[in-house]
Amino acid sequence: MNARALDEKIKNERAKKAVALAMKNRWEEAVAVNQTIVRDFPEDIGSYNRLGKALSELGRNK
């Protein structure tokens, strides 16, 4: 597996984890996972959307 494919796999696994946490209303954990995606994959627009939703659910969307 090349580096790009590995990065994509890591990003997708984290995204699935973030969504699963959100579905369980585990917003603090969802924030943390999405923050790692944003940090490591800043081009991933979906992670910003998920992060914003999680922060909104926590009332921290200012």
Sequence and secondary structure as in RCSB ss.txt:
>XXXX:A:sequence
MNARALDEKIKNERAKKAVALAMKNRWEEAVAVNQTIVRDFPEDIGSYNRLGKALSELGRNK
>XXXX:A:secstr
  HHHHHHHHHHHHHHHHHHHHHTT HHHHHHHHHHHHHH TT HHHHHHHHHHHHHTT   
